Every structure is written in structure tokens, then in C-alpha cells.
Amino acid sequence: MSQTTTTGPEGEAIHQLSQDELPIALKISEALRRFVDRVGRFGSWFAMPMILITAFDLTIRKTKFIKIAGDPWQIWLRENVSPVFDSTLLQELEWHSHTALFALVLGFGYVWNTHVRVDLVREHLNFKKKAWLEFIGISIFLIPFTCIIIYFSYMYTVDSWALNRHDDCAWWQCGEISASLVGLSHRWLIKGVLVFGLIVALLAGIAVWLQVAIALFGPKHWRFDLMTIEWPEETGSRTEGKERMDLEKLDDQLEIQAARMREQQVASDAEQQNKRE
């Protein structure tokens, strides 16, 4: 359902667009946002293996005094269980997990406005100036620069895939390997993840660009959810994409929990009294 709440800058009643009323540009923007969001949420899970592998690698390297069959337990694990326990391989897994994490959440941070903004001017500008700054920044810097980086990253990946490739290699075999004899192979895979992450960041920029373009050049009384800026009537209600909370107006959660526990205790006492009677 669409809503009319107050008046816009030109005296027209503000109209909150429903999903069915969104123009095609905003529908494309929303579809891109959802895709970027899903990729970012998936990529965030790479923090888990990165942390676990780093902690495990540090533990086995700093506890060499623990021995199994006369060897430090890391060497015993490597030779009797799996080569994956080699410290070099573990460190490369850490780097690759970090690369996947960083690349896949680039766009996610932008569409949720949680990326780092180092500016002392933008926060003091009005809505229109913020929108123009976002529009020009995306048009001149973000999209062109990201396209250039995608191109060179793609060539970087192709060169890695073609390295050490023989005629009898299947497409998923051969390619660049670690400089270490005990390191990981298939370096082109993680470089391909970087390319994919940059493409997702580009899609995030396009999604925001479409929104800002409609906000600048579309009907002034239209309202829809913005990703990186706030409507004039919402200024100050959010911080880094998160809703600003007024602690003085919030309910005291501890008091609510205490009251709930008191009610449960009274009900329990009443039930026990009924049983005794």
C-alpha cells in the first residue's frame, strides 16, 4: 500500500511508493541490491575459516614442544594425517580466505552504507547537494575506476590460468601454483574470486546510481528506500546505514525482563499453592 504522509519541498504530498509502483529503474536497482546483499552475506562466512585457520596455525606453531612419536605434533600431523597441516599451506589458506571475505563484501558495505567515509564536508550538506555528490562520485570515479580494475584483474586471472598450462591439461588443471613447494595450487581460482567481487561492487554502484538519479531527476514528492543518503525529513535518523536510537526513549530491557521474571514467579507460586490446596 502506498502512503501519503506530509508535504514535499514543492508543496506536493509526499508519496511513498509501493513495490508495484516502482519505476523500472528502481526495480532494477532493488534487484541488484538484493543480489549484492546475498553475495555479501555469503562472503561474510569466510571470516569463520579465516579465524579458525589462523588460530589453529598459530597454536601448532607455538606449541612445538608437544611431541608425538618424537616429532613436534605439527610435523606428525603433516606426515601422518594430511599435508594440509603444513604451516605454509595453512598461511596461504588464511590469505585466500581473507581475499574472498574482502572481495565479496565490498558491494555489501556500499549498499548498506557501512563502508568508511572519510569526509568533513558531506555530513553538513543538504539532501540535494549530498545526492549530487553521490551521483557525480559514482559516475566519474566509482564506475569507471571499478571497470578499469575489473579489466586488469581479469587479465591477471587469465595469465594465472594460462601459466604452466600444457596441451593435455583440462581447463581446471595446471595454471599458476604457489611459489612454495608445499603451497596451494590453482592460484587462478582465488584471483577469479577477486574479479567476481569487483563485479559485485560495480553492480552495487549501479544500484545506488539508479536510486540517486531518480531522487535527483524524478518527481520530487516520490519516496522510496535509499541506500546511501537520507530523505530531508529523515535526516539524522540513521548512522552508517543503521537506524539511530534515542536511548532516553527506549524501553529499559532489563526492567522489562525483570518484570517478566516476576510475573513468571508469581504464576509459579500460584500454581504450587493450588497444588497444595
C-alpha positions in Angstrom: 0.0 0.0 0.0 1.3 3.5 -0.8 1.3 6.1 1.9 0.9 9.9 1.8 2.3 11.4 5.0 3.4 15.0 4.7 4.3 17.7 2.1 7.4 17.7 -0.1 9.7 20.7 -0.9 7.3 21.9 -3.6 4.2 21.6 -1.6 3.1 18.3 -3.0 2.1 15.5 -0.7 4.9 13.0 -0.2 4.1 9.7 -1.8 5.8 6.5 -0.5 6.0 4.2 -3.5 4.8 0.6 -3.1 6.7 -2.2 -4.8 4.1 -2.3 -7.6 4.5 1.5 -8.2 8.3 1.5 -8.5 9.6 2.5 -12.0 11.7 0.0 -13.9 14.9 1.8 -12.9 14.2 1.4 -9.2 13.1 -2.2 -9.7 16.4 -2.9 -11.4 18.2 -1.1 -8.5 16.3 -3.2 -6.0 17.1 -6.5 -7.8 20.8 -5.5 -7.9 20.7 -4.6 -4.2 19.3 -8.0 -3.3 21.9 -9.8 -5.3 24.7 -7.8 -3.8 23.2 -8.4 -0.3 23.1 -12.2 -0.8 26.7 -12.3 -2.1 27.9 -10.2 0.8 26.1 -12.4 3.4 27.6 -15.5 1.8 31.1 -13.9 1.7 30.9 -12.9 5.3 31.1 -16.6 6.3 34.7 -16.7 5.1 35.5 -14.8 8.3 34.9 -18.1 10.1 37.5 -20.3 8.3 40.0 -17.4 8.3 39.8 -17.0 12.1 39.8 -20.8 12.8 42.7 -21.5 10.4 44.7 -18.6 11.8 44.2 -19.6 15.4 45.0 -23.3 14.6 48.1 -22.4 12.7 49.3 -20.1 15.5 48.6 -22.8 18.1 50.6 -25.6 16.3 53.5 -23.3 15.5 53.8 -22.0 19.1 53.4 -25.4 20.8 56.2 -27.3 19.1 57.2 -28.7 22.5 54.2 -31.1 22.2 55.6 -34.2 20.5 54.1 -37.3 19.1 56.4 -40.3 18.4 59.4 -38.0 18.9 58.3 -35.3 16.4 56.6 -31.9 17.0 52.9 -32.6 16.6 52.6 -30.3 13.6 55.2 -32.4 11.7 53.5 -35.6 12.9 50.1 -34.3 11.7 51.5 -33.3 8.3 53.3 -36.6 7.7 50.7 -39.0 9.1 47.4 -37.3 8.6 47.4 -34.7 5.8 49.8 -32.2 4.1 47.2 -29.6 4.9 48.7 -29.2 8.4 51.9 -27.7 6.9 52.3 -24.1 8.2 52.9 -22.7 4.7 49.7 -24.2 3.3 47.7 -23.0 6.3 49.0 -19.5 5.9 48.0 -19.4 2.3 44.6 -20.6 3.2 44.4 -17.7 5.6 45.3 -15.3 2.9 42.8 -16.8 0.4 40.0 -16.7 3.0 40.8 -13.1 3.7 40.8 -12.3 0.0 37.4 -14.0 -0.5 36.0 -12.2 2.6 37.2 -8.8 1.5 36.2 -9.1 -2.2 32.7 -10.5 -1.7 31.6 -7.9 0.9 32.8 -4.8 -1.0 29.5 -4.2 -2.6 27.6 -5.2 0.5 29.2 -2.5 2.5 28.2 0.1 -0.1 24.6 -0.8 -0.5 24.2 -0.8 3.3 26.2 2.4 3.7 28.6 0.8 6.2 31.7 1.5 4.2 34.2 4.0 5.5 33.5 7.6 4.6 36.4 10.0 5.4 34.8 13.4 4.9 34.3 16.5 6.9 32.0 18.3 4.4 29.4 15.8 3.2 27.6 15.4 6.6 26.9 19.1 6.7 25.4 19.3 3.2 21.7 19.4 2.5 19.9 16.5 0.7 20.3 17.8 -2.8 24.0 18.5 -2.5 24.6 15.1 -1.0 22.7 13.5 -3.8 24.7 15.4 -6.5 27.9 14.5 -4.7 26.9 10.8 -4.7 25.8 11.0 -8.3 29.0 12.7 -9.6 31.2 10.4 -7.5 29.7 7.3 -8.8 29.6 8.5 -12.4 33.1 9.9 -12.6 35.0 7.8 -10.1 33.4 4.6 -8.8 32.0 3.1 -12.0 35.0 4.0 -14.4 37.6 3.1 -11.8 36.0 -0.2 -10.9 35.7 -1.1 -14.6 39.4 -0.5 -15.1 40.3 -2.6 -12.0 38.0 -5.4 -13.2 39.7 -5.4 -16.6 43.2 -5.7 -15.1 42.1 -8.2 -12.5 40.6 -10.3 -15.2 43.8 -10.2 -17.2 45.6 -11.1 -14.0 43.4 -14.1 -13.6 43.7 -15.2 -17.2 47.5 -15.0 -17.0 47.4 -17.1 -13.8 45.2 -19.7 -15.5 47.4 -19.9 -18.6 50.7 -20.2 -16.6 52.3 -23.7 -16.7 49.5 -24.9 -19.0 50.1 -27.9 -21.3 48.1 -29.2 -24.2 47.0 -32.3 -22.2 45.7 -30.2 -19.2 42.0 -30.0 -18.7 40.6 -26.4 -18.1 40.5 -26.9 -14.4 44.0 -28.3 -14.1 47.5 -26.8 -14.3 47.8 -23.0 -14.0 49.7 -20.9 -11.5 50.8 -22.6 -8.3 52.3 -21.3 -5.1 56.0 -20.3 -5.1 56.4 -22.6 -2.2 56.8 -26.4 -3.0 54.2 -27.1 -0.3 51.8 -24.3 -1.1 48.4 -24.3 -2.8 47.8 -24.8 -6.5 45.1 -23.2 -8.7 46.0 -19.6 -7.8 43.7 -18.5 -10.6 40.7 -19.6 -8.6 41.2 -17.0 -5.8 42.1 -14.4 -8.4 38.9 -15.2 -10.1 37.0 -14.6 -6.8 38.6 -11.1 -6.7 37.3 -10.4 -10.2 33.8 -11.6 -9.2 33.9 -9.4 -6.0 34.8 -6.4 -8.0 31.9 -7.0 -10.5 29.6 -7.2 -7.5 31.0 -3.9 -6.2 30.3 -2.4 -9.7 26.7 -3.7 -9.6 26.3 -2.1 -6.1 27.5 1.2 -7.6 25.0 0.9 -10.4 22.2 0.1 -8.0 22.9 3.3 -5.9 23.4 5.4 -9.1 19.9 4.5 -10.3 18.4 5.4 -7.0 20.2 8.7 -6.8 19.3 9.5 -10.4 15.6 9.0 -9.7 15.9 11.1 -6.5 17.5 14.0 -8.4 15.6 13.9 -11.7 12.4 12.1 -10.8 9.2 13.6 -9.2 10.2 15.4 -6.0 7.3 14.0 -4.0 8.3 10.4 -4.6 9.7 8.5 -1.7 11.4 5.1 -1.6 14.1 3.4 0.4 17.5 5.0 -0.3 20.8 3.2 0.3 23.5 5.8 0.9 21.6 9.1 1.6 18.6 10.1 3.6 15.5 12.0 2.6 15.3 15.5 4.0 12.6 14.5 6.5 14.7 11.6 7.7 18.0 13.5 8.2 19.7 12.4 11.4 17.6 9.3 11.8 20.4 6.9 10.7 24.1 6.5 11.3 26.2 4.5 8.8 23.1 2.8 7.4 21.8 1.9 10.8 18.7 3.4 12.5 19.7 5.9 15.2 18.2 5.0 18.6 17.3 7.5 21.2 18.3 5.8 24.5 16.1 8.1 26.5 13.0 6.9 24.6 13.8 3.2 24.5 12.3 0.8 27.0 14.6 -0.4 29.7 15.1 -4.0 28.6 16.5 -5.1 32.0 13.4 -3.7 33.7 11.1 -5.4 31.2 13.0 -8.7 31.7 12.8 -8.3 35.5 9.0 -7.7 35.3 8.6 -10.7 33.1 10.5 -12.9 35.6 8.4 -11.5 38.5 5.2 -12.4 36.6 6.6 -15.9 36.0 7.5 -16.3 39.6 4.0 -15.2 40.8 2.4 -17.6 38.3 4.6 -20.4 39.6 3.9 -19.6 43.2 0.1 -19.6 42.5 0.3 -22.9 40.7 2.2 -24.5 43.6 -0.4 -23.0 46.1 -3.2 -24.5 44.1 -1.5 -27.9 44.1 -1.1 -27.8 47.9 -4.7 -27.0 48.3 
